[in-house]
Amino acid sequence: MDRFYLLAPALVILAIFAIGFVAYWVLCATGRAPDLGEVKHNQVFGPFSSRLLAWLLGPIERLLVGRVSPNAVTAMSLGFCALTGVAVGFGDLPRACWLVAIAGFLDILDGRIARGTNQQTAAGALFDSVSDRWGELFVFGGYAWLLHDSAWLLAVIAAYGGSMMVSYTRARAEALGVALAIGVMQRAERIVLVAVGTFVAAWFADAAIETPILGVTMVACATLSTSTACSRWFKAYRILAAREAPAPAAIVPLKARPLAEVRGPRSEVPSSQTSAKVATTGA
């Protein structure tokens, strides 16, 4: 029962999302879809899911606009990631599953607030990107501490490494002029996967089951993140290689020459020799 109360915030989040899904679907089906402006989406969570989440977070966004800067929201997201890592490290999975969910929601809000208030800056983008990487380090660090006595520690290390390479490959490619936004395991998908795996492990509340569930979650994160990082790597390499490939040499057609010039001059045979040939042939 105590664990149920600890999971109550996560259950409330799930209930709000389920009710919101039905309400938003009805609005879209009846032609009354809310005007949400520009909403970014990725390969897995398409336009519908992204706009649904933006609609659900709309009241919080309107509450924060003009009162809190985007960088402050980013800092709050980083703080919740740190709290997630601490909770996981101490084995408090019920709190960890809703802490990481809140961190993910704040990570969405900072960008929307920045765009909505025209506060998009290079410094803010740097702060956001670096904070995301530190946040993932805190979260995976907590799982590494929790699973350090088992072989699943290797899965956590692989998950963190794959996650970092997804972000690094995109950043390096974009620095070279190649835009990359492909892959099934970007930051949003990693947050959802880790949150769901943690929730399932916390629901069973059995150490013999918790560890394998968390381990399988880390294996899935590692496999999909590595696949995403490699697909970005290969795509960026092909694009850059195609840009740098030397242009094929132009084929210059040969100028047509007269047939007589190609065959060369005809050799003339003296008339005396011709007569002799004819006489010989006749004999």
Number of C-alpha atoms within 10 A of each C-alpha: 6 7 15 14 11 17 20 15 16 22 15 12 13 13 12 12 15 11 10 16 18 10 13 20 15 13 13 12 10 9 9 11 14 12 8 11 10 11 14 14 15 17 13 15 14 11 14 15 14 17 22 20 18 22 20 16 15 15 10 13 20 12 10 16 17 11 8 13 16 26 20 12 22 23 21 17 28 26 17 23 29 24 21 30 28 20 21 25 21 13 19 18 26 25 22 31 27 26 23 25 22 19 26 22 16 24 23 21 23 26 20 23 22 19 14 15 12 9 15 15 11 9 9 17 14 11 14 22 14 12 20 22 17 14 24 22 18 21 26 25 21 25 26 22 17 22 22 14 9 12 10 22 18 17 23 27 18 20 24 24 16 23 27 18 19 26 19 15 19 20 16 15 19 13 10 11 12 16 14 16 13 17 20 18 27 20 19 17 19 23 21 16 17 22 22 17 21 24 23 18 22 26 15 13 14 10 12 9 13 20 16 15 19 25 21 15 23 27 19 19 25 24 16 22 29 23 17 23 24 17 16 23 19 11 15 22 14 12 13 15 11 10 10 9 8 8 7 6 6 6 6 6 6 6 6 7 8 8 8 9 8 9 8 8 8 7 6 6 8 8 9 8 10 11 11 11 12 10 10 9 8 7 6
